Amino acid sequence: MVKCSHLNCCCQHSSEEISTCQQVRDHISKLVPQGETLQYKKGQVLFYEGHMPYGFYLVTRGNVTFPHETTPKGQTIGLCHLIKETPYCSTCTAKTDVEVLFFPKTLVHDLIEESKS
C-alpha cells in the first residue's frame, strides 16, 4: 500500500487502485458531458467524513477545503474513495462559492469497464 499522491487524498491505496484513479482522470473528458452541475455556497458541505461516496466531483469554479488543505478548480475530489469503496476520510467544505460536476458511480464503473475492453 502506498500513499495516494493526489492532492486531497489522505489514504493508503494499492498500486492498482492508484492506477485506476489515474485512468479515470486521464479520460475525464469522456465523462464531462454526462456530469451533473451542482453549486454550493461558501461554507456548505459537499460531503462528510465517514460517509460513503456515490460518485466523485470535478471542481469547475471556486475552491473547496479539507481540514489539511484547499483544492482548487480543475481537481477531482472523492475519486480515490469511490474506486476503493471506502468512506471519505475527511469533510469537504466550499471555501468560496463553488461549482462542481458530479459523476455518479455508475458512469465511473462504465468508463472503467469500457477501458478494459
N, C-alpha and C positions, 0 to 999 in steps of 0.2 A: 504494500500500500504506500502511496506517495501523496503528499500534499498537493492539492489542485493548484495550478498556477494562475487560474482565472481570478480576476480582480476581487470579486466579492465572495468567493467560496472559502469556507473555513474548515473544510472536511478533508479526510483522507479518502482516496479513491484508488481503485486498481488501475493499472495502465490501460486496460480495455475500456473502463468507464471514461477515463480522460479522453481516449481516442474517439469514443462515441460522441462525447460532448463537442469535441473539436470538429468532428464530421458534420454535426448538425449546424454549428456556427459557420462552417465553410459553405453550406448550402442554404443559408437563411434566406437568400433572395427568392428561393422557390416557395418559402412559407409566407413571405411578406404580404402578398395579395390576399391571403386567407386569414391574416391576423385580425383580431378584433381591437379597435381603437378604444382605449379606456383613458379617462382623465381623472387625476387626483389633485386635490388642493394641498398646498403646503401644510404639512403636519398629519395628513391622512396616512393610514397604514395600508400598504399593499398586501402584506401577509405577515403572520405572526410566527415567532419561534415555536417549534413543536407541531405546527400544522403540516399536513401532507400536501404536496403540490398537485394541482390539477392541470398544470401546464407551466409555461415559462413566459417571461416578459422580455421585450426589447425596448429600452428607453429611447424614445424618439424626440422628446423635448423635456428639458429640465434635468434635475438631479435627484437621485434617491440616496438615502443614507442607511447605513447599518451601524451598530454600536462601534465598530472598529474602522470604518471608512466611508467615503462617499463614492457613489458610482455615477459617472457622467453619461450624457447622451451617447447612444451608439453601443452601449454594453448590454449584454443579456444578463438577466437575473433569474435564478431559480432553476436553470437548466441542469446543473450537476445533480441537484436533489431529485429532479424529475427522472433523470436517467438511472440514478441509483435507487430510486423509490424509497427515499428516506425523508423524514420530516425536516423542515427548514431549521437550520442551526442558529438563526438569529431573525429578529424582526426587521422588516424593511419599511421605511417611512419616507414619504415625499419631503425632501429638503426644500424644494421650491414647488411651484405648480408644475405638474408632471403630466406628460402624455406618453403612454406606452402602447405597444402592440402586444396583445396576449395571444399565445398559441396553445390551444388545448392539447392535452396528452395524446389524443388520437392522431392529430396531424404529425406530431413528432415521431410516434411509432410508425406511422405510414411512411414517412421520409426515411427512417432507418431501414425498414424492410425493403423499400424501393432501392436503396443504395446497395443492399446485399445481393440483389438480383443481377 
